[in-house]
């Protein structure tokens, strides 16, 4: 992928060869900036374990939490909080073991034998520039029969040169690509709606315009629906495309494995993946078309629900009784924020839509929306909701320790390290590399630098701006 990338594309009558230059290959170094990051990588892989070891030694040296607990218990109102926090913690940890069990049970769906169906790939784009070309060409380069492949690219009123790249791709592959241009920005949901209504495929695959897929991804992401008629939506395996461009992107690469692979693999076993991501998802046409208009016109607190369209669409499909699953073998590499400001904007958008769609999920999950596999989604829902107040309870106790019992800070650092190392087992088991160091770094970064995002998102639920464009 560095230099020139040769794609062999099979059309109805000819073999086309296209050459596209990717700005960097996921996981490889190129520029001076990336070389400096590689040097920092070597340092961090020494410093992070040394920091954890220092915390563990100091925590053991200063003894137990007894003094801190005695100090806290002197205030009558704090004792119930400690007990409640301990109970919440035990519940969350116990359910983590349940999730681990399902994660171990998970296996990707094999592709059934037989002819492949017609599929429509939908790529909405806004101010994406040259990256949209990479997204389109990765879809064109798929090893999917060209006579059963349709690609619809929507320019959502871009103000840059996005349309230039889309139009060039359309001219190059007129039998594969259909291009739609909105005169002004309407939002990603409107772009997807245009693709759904104009697409002719039996199945839809949606992908972001800042993402690239592997040649076999289209086949793999359709496999669950071809194998099981109950499946109406499939989540792809999201990796970080620009992982070597910044320290933050490298941390997010580990975070994505834990947030997307571990969680979605466990949810997939009982057919209730709560969000099929915008980066890569597949849908059964018969599951999408009946709910397309309600999804487009969805409102929340009296305002149009314009963000979190992927989570909303998943809810609409689940509510019809379909299953949503995860396909680990369907990989997509997507671009993530490389700055703190960009990351906060992304998380604000995600958290606002998560709060909204959690409420929507609550309205139907106690009903008989499907014949079986309804208990685990309920348990998962409530334990997930517990994690929100539990995080801020621990944060409050940590702030208290700054003033009343400074030694406890060392113990909190050590405890956070232990919990993080336990989570890193999932990453090491799946990826088998030393990048887990960035997961440890991310846990401390998130605890101290991102603590404000969820409360602020909750307090500003009606803000539906996209924020990242």
C-alpha positions in Angstrom: 0.0 0.0 0.0 3.0 2.3 0.3 4.0 3.9 -3.0 1.5 2.4 -5.5 -1.3 0.0 -4.8 -2.4 -2.2 -7.6 -6.1 -3.3 -7.6 -7.3 -5.9 -10.0 -11.0 -5.3 -10.7 -13.1 -7.7 -12.6 -15.9 -6.1 -14.7 -18.5 -7.8 -16.8 -16.3 -8.2 -19.8 -12.8 -6.9 -18.9 -10.1 -7.0 -16.3 -9.3 -3.4 -15.1 -6.2 -2.5 -13.2 -6.1 0.7 -11.2 -3.3 2.2 -9.3 -3.9 4.3 -6.2 -1.5 5.8 -3.8 -2.3 5.5 -0.1 -0.9 8.2 2.1 0.4 5.5 4.5 0.0 1.9 5.1 -1.7 1.0 8.4 1.0 -0.1 10.8 3.9 1.1 8.8 6.2 4.2 9.1 7.0 6.7 6.5 7.4 10.4 7.4 9.8 12.0 9.9 6.8 12.6 12.2 6.1 8.9 12.1 9.8 8.0 12.7 9.8 10.2 15.8 6.8 8.4 17.0 8.6 5.1 16.5 11.4 6.4 18.7 8.9 7.4 21.3 7.4 4.0 21.1 10.7 2.4 22.2 10.9 4.7 25.2 7.2 4.2 26.2 7.7 0.4 26.2 10.2 0.9 28.9 8.7 3.8 30.9 5.1 2.4 31.1 6.1 -0.9 32.7 8.5 0.9 34.9 5.8 3.3 36.1 3.4 0.4 36.9 6.1 -1.5 38.7 6.9 1.6 40.8 3.2 2.0 41.7 3.0 -1.6 42.7 6.1 -1.4 44.9 5.0 1.8 46.5 1.5 0.5 47.1 2.9 -2.5 48.9 5.3 -0.4 50.9 2.6 1.9 52.2 0.5 -1.0 53.4 -3.3 -1.5 53.0 -6.2 0.8 52.5 -7.2 0.5 56.2 -6.2 4.0 57.2 -8.1 5.5 54.3 -11.2 3.4 54.9 -11.2 4.4 58.6 -10.9 8.1 57.6 -13.8 7.8 55.1 -16.0 5.9 57.5 -15.9 8.8 60.1 -18.4 10.6 57.9 -21.7 8.8 58.2 -22.9 9.7 54.7 -19.7 8.3 53.1 -20.0 4.8 54.4 -23.1 3.9 52.4 -21.4 5.4 49.3 -18.5 3.1 49.8 -20.7 0.1 50.3 -22.7 1.0 47.2 -19.5 1.5 45.2 -18.3 -1.9 46.3 -21.6 -3.6 45.3 -21.6 -1.9 41.9 -18.0 -2.9 41.4 -18.7 -6.6 42.2 -21.7 -6.6 39.8 -19.7 -5.1 36.9 -16.7 -7.4 37.5 -19.0 -10.5 37.6 -20.7 -9.5 34.4 -17.3 -9.0 32.8 -16.7 -12.6 33.5 -19.9 -13.4 31.7 -18.9 -11.3 28.7 -15.5 -13.1 28.7 -17.4 -16.4 28.5 -19.4 -15.2 25.5 -16.2 -13.7 23.9 -14.5 -17.1 24.1 -17.6 -18.8 22.5 -17.7 -16.4 19.6 -16.7 -17.6 16.2 -17.0 -15.7 12.9 -19.6 -16.9 10.4 -18.1 -18.9 7.4 -19.2 -17.9 4.0 -21.8 -20.3 2.8 -21.3 -22.0 -0.7 -23.4 -20.8 -3.6 -23.8 -17.7 -5.8 -23.3 -14.3 -4.1 -26.3 -11.9 -4.0 -26.4 -8.4 -5.5 -25.0 -5.9 -3.0 -25.1 -2.1 -2.9 -22.1 -0.3 -1.2 -23.1 3.1 0.1 -20.4 5.7 0.9 -21.6 9.1 2.1 -18.9 11.8 2.1 -18.5 15.4 3.3 -15.3 17.4 3.0 -13.2 14.3 2.8 -10.8 15.3 0.1 -8.4 12.7 -1.4 -9.3 10.1 1.3 -12.6 9.5 -0.4 -10.8 8.2 -3.4 -9.1 5.6 -1.2 -12.4 4.5 0.2 -14.0 4.2 -3.2 -11.1 2.3 -4.7 -10.9 -0.1 -1.8 -14.6 -1.0 -2.6 -13.9 -1.2 -6.3 -11.0 -3.5 -5.6 -13.1 -6.1 -3.7 -13.0 -9.6 -4.9 -16.8 -9.5 -5.3 -18.3 -10.3 -8.7 -18.6 -7.0 -10.5 -21.9 -7.9 -12.1 -23.4 -8.2 -8.6 -21.7 -5.1 -7.2 -23.1 -1.6 -7.1 -21.3 1.4 -5.4 -23.2 4.6 -4.6 -21.2 7.6 -3.4 -22.9 10.6 -2.1 -21.3 14.0 -1.9 -23.1 15.7 1.0 -22.6 19.3 -0.2 -18.8 19.3 0.3 -17.0 22.6 0.2 -13.6 21.2 -0.8 -12.5 19.0 -3.7 -14.3 15.8 -2.6 -16.6 15.9 -5.6 -13.6 16.0 -7.9 -12.4 12.6 -6.6 -15.9 11.1 -6.6 -16.6 12.2 -10.2 -13.2 10.9 -11.4 -13.9 7.5 -9.9 -17.4 7.5 -11.4 -16.0 8.3 -14.9 -13.4 5.6 -14.5 -15.8 2.9 -13.4 -19.2 3.9 -14.8 -20.6 0.3 -14.6 -19.8 0.1 -10.9 -20.2 3.6 -9.4 -23.2 5.9 -9.2 -22.4 9.4 -7.8 -25.0 11.6 -6.2 -24.2 15.3 -5.3 -26.3 17.3 -2.9 -26.2 21.1 -3.6 -25.8 21.8 0.2 -25.0 19.8 3.3 -28.0 17.7 4.5 -26.2 15.4 7.0 -25.0 11.8 6.9 -28.4 10.3 7.5 -29.8 12.0 4.4 -26.8 10.7 2.4 -27.4 7.1 3.6 -31.1 7.5 2.9 -30.4 8.4 -0.7 -28.2 5.3 -1.0 -30.8 3.0 0.5 -33.6 4.3 -1.7 -31.6 4.3 -4.9 -29.7 1.1 -4.3 -30.8 -2.1 -6.1 -29.0 -4.7 -4.0 -30.6 -7.4 -1.9 -28.1 -6.3 0.8 -26.6 -3.0 1.7 -23.1 -2.3 2.9 -22.4 1.1 4.4 -18.9 2.5 4.9 -17.4 5.8 5.9 -15.5 7.9 3.4 -12.4 8.0 5.5 -12.1 4.2 5.7 -10.7 1.4 3.5 -11.7 -2.2 3.3 -9.8 -5.4 2.5 -10.5 -7.2 -0.8 -12.5 -10.0 1.0 -14.4 -7.7 3.3 -17.6 -7.5 1.3 -18.0 -11.3 1.2 -17.1 -11.6 4.8 -19.5 -9.0 6.1 -22.4 -10.6 4.2 -21.7 -14.1 5.4 -23.8 -13.9 8.6 -26.9 -12.8 6.7 -26.4 -15.4 4.0 -26.0 -18.1 6.7 -28.8 -17.1 9.1 -32.1 -15.5 7.9 -32.6 -14.1 11.5 -29.7 -11.8 11.1 -30.7 -8.3 9.8 -27.5 -6.3 10.6 -23.8 -7.1 10.7 -21.0 -5.0 12.4 -17.6 -5.0 10.8 -14.2 -5.2 12.6 -13.0 -1.6 12.9 -9.2 -1.0 12.9 -7.3 2.3 13.0 -6.0 3.4 9.6 -3.7 6.2 10.9 -2.4 4.4 14.0 1.2 5.4 13.2 0.4 9.1 12.8 0.1 10.2 16.4 0.4 8.9 20.0 -3.3 9.4 20.4 -4.2 7.3 17.3 -1.9 4.5 18.6 -3.8 4.5 21.9 -7.1 4.4 20.1 -5.9 1.4 18.0 -5.8 -0.6 21.3 -9.0 1.0 22.6 -10.8 -0.1 19.4 -9.9 -3.7 19.9 -11.3 -3.7 23.4 -14.4 -1.5 22.7 -15.3 -3.1 19.3 -13.9 -6.6 19.1 -14.3 -7.8 22.7 -17.6 -6.2 23.4 -19.2 -6.9 20.0 -17.9 -10.4 19.9 -19.6 -11.1 23.3 -22.8 -9.5 22.2 -22.8 -11.3 18.9 -23.2 -14.7 20.6 -26.8 -13.8 21.6 -27.5 -11.7 18.5 -27.7 -8.2 20.1 -24.8 -6.0 18.9 -26.1 -2.6 20.0 -24.3 -0.6 17.3 -23.4 -1.5 13.8 -20.7 1.1 13.1 -20.7 3.7 10.3 -17.2 2.6 9.4 -18.5 -0.7 8.1 -21.8 -2.4 8.5 -24.1 -4.6 6.4 -27.9 -4.8 6.3 -30.6 -7.0 4.9 -32.7 -5.0 2.5 -35.9 -6.5 3.9 -34.9 -5.3 7.4 -34.1 -1.7 6.3 -36.9 -0.7 3.9 -39.8 -1.0 6.3 -38.2 1.3 8.9 -36.4 3.7 6.6 -38.9 6.6 6.9 -39.3 6.4 10.7 -35.5 6.3 11.0 -35.0 9.3 8.8 -37.6 11.3 10.7 -36.6 10.2 14.2 -36.8 12.9 16.9 -35.6 13.2 20.4 -36.6 15.8 23.0 -38.4 17.6 20.2 -35.4 17.9 17.9 -34.4 15.8 14.8 -32.0 12.9 15.7 -29.3 13.6 13.2 -26.2 12.1 14.9 -25.7 8.5 15.8 -27.5 7.3 12.8 -25.7 3.9 12.9 -26.8 3.2 16.5 -30.4 4.4 15.7 -30.6 2.1 12.6 -29.4 -0.8 14.7 -32.2 -0.2 17.2 -34.8 0.0 14.5 -33.7 -3.3 13.1 -33.4 -5.1 16.4 -36.9 -3.9 17.4 -38.3 -5.7 14.4 -37.0 -9.0 15.8 -33.9 -9.3 13.7 -30.5 -10.3 15.2 -27.5 -8.1 14.9 -24.1 -9.8 14.9 -20.3 -9.1 14.6 -18.1 -10.4 11.9 -14.4 -10.3 13.0 -13.1 -11.3 9.5 -14.7 -8.3 7.8 -12.0 -5.7 8.4 -12.1 -2.0 7.8 -9.4 0.5 8.6 -10.8 3.9 9.6 -9.2 7.3 10.3 -9.4 8.5 13.9 -8.7 11.9 15.5 -5.1 12.7 16.1 -5.6 15.5 18.5 -7.3 15.8 22.0 -9.8 18.3 20.7 -10.8 16.1 17.8 -11.1 13.1 20.1 -13.4 15.0 22.5 -15.6 16.0 19.7 -15.9 12.4 18.5 -16.7 11.1 22.0 -19.2 13.8 22.6 -21.1 12.8 19.4 -20.9 9.1 20.3 -22.0 9.7 24.0 -25.0 11.9 23.0 -26.3 9.3 20.6 -25.6 6.5 23.1 -27.7 8.2 25.8 -30.5 8.8 23.3 -30.5 5.2 21.9 -30.1 3.7 25.3 -33.5 5.3 26.2 -34.9 4.0 22.9 -33.7 0.5 23.7 -35.3 0.7 27.1 -38.7 1.2 25.4 -38.8 -2.2 23.7 -36.3 -4.5 25.4 -38.9 -5.8 27.9 -41.4 -6.5 25.1 -41.5 -9.7 23.1 -39.7 -8.2 20.1 -38.3 -11.6 19.3 -38.9 -15.2 20.4 -35.7 -15.9 22.2 -32.3 -14.5 23.4 -33.9 -11.5 25.2 -32.5 -11.9 28.7 -28.8 -11.2 28.0 -29.5 -7.8 26.3 -31.4 -6.7 29.4 -28.5 -7.7 31.8 -26.0 -6.1 29.5 -28.0 -2.9 29.3 -28.3 -2.4 33.1 -24.7 -3.3 33.8 -23.5 -0.9 31.2 -25.6 1.8 32.8 -24.0 1.0 36.2 -20.5 1.7 34.7 -21.4 5.4 34.3 -22.1 6.3 37.9 -19.4 3.9 39.1 -16.7 5.7 37.2 -17.6 9.0 38.8 -17.9 7.5 42.3 -14.3 6.3 42.0 -13.3 9.7 40.6 -14.9 11.4 43.6 -13.1 9.2 46.0 -9.9 9.9 44.2 -10.4 13.6 44.5 -11.2 13.2 48.2 -7.9 11.3 48.7 -5.9 14.3 47.3 -6.9 16.2 50.4 -7.5 13.7 53.2 -5.2 10.8 52.5 -2.6 11.5 49.8 -1.0 8.0 50.2 -4.1 6.5 48.7 -3.3 8.1 45.4 -0.5 5.7 44.9 -2.8 2.8 45.6 -5.4 4.1 43.2 -2.7 4.3 40.5 -1.7 0.7 41.2 -5.3 -0.5 41.3 -6.0 1.2 38.0 -2.9 -0.5 36.6 -4.0 -3.9 37.7 -7.5 -3.5 36.2 -6.0 -2.3 33.0 -3.6 -5.2 32.8 -6.5 -7.6 33.2 -8.3 -5.9 30.2 -5.1 -6.1 28.2 -5.3 -9.8 28.2 -8.1 -9.5 25.7 -5.9 -7.4 23.4 -2.9 -9.7 23.7 -5.0 -12.7 23.1 -6.4 -11.2 19.9 -3.6 -9.1 18.5 -0.5 -10.8 19.9 1.8 -7.8 19.9 3.4 -5.3 22.3 1.0 -2.5 21.4 -1.0 -3.2 24.6 1.4 -0.7 26.3 -0.7 2.0 24.6 -3.8 0.5 26.2 -2.3 1.0 29.6 -1.4 4.6 28.7 -4.9 5.2 27.4 -6.5 4.0 30.7 -4.7 6.7 32.7 -5.2 9.3 29.9 -9.0 8.6 29.7 -9.5 8.6 33.5 -7.9 12.0 34.0 -8.4 13.8 30.6 -11.8 12.5 29.4 -13.8 12.3 32.7 -15.8 15.4 31.7 -17.1 14.1 28.3 -20.0 11.9 29.4 -21.5 14.3 31.9 -21.2 17.2 29.4 -22.7 15.0 26.7 -25.7 14.2 29.0 -26.2 17.8 29.8 -26.1 18.8 26.1 -28.2 16.0 24.6 -30.1 18.3 22.3 -26.9 19.5 20.6 -27.0 17.5 17.3 -24.0 19.1 15.5 -21.6 16.7 13.8 -18.7 18.5 15.4 -15.9 16.9 13.4 -16.2 18.7 10.1 
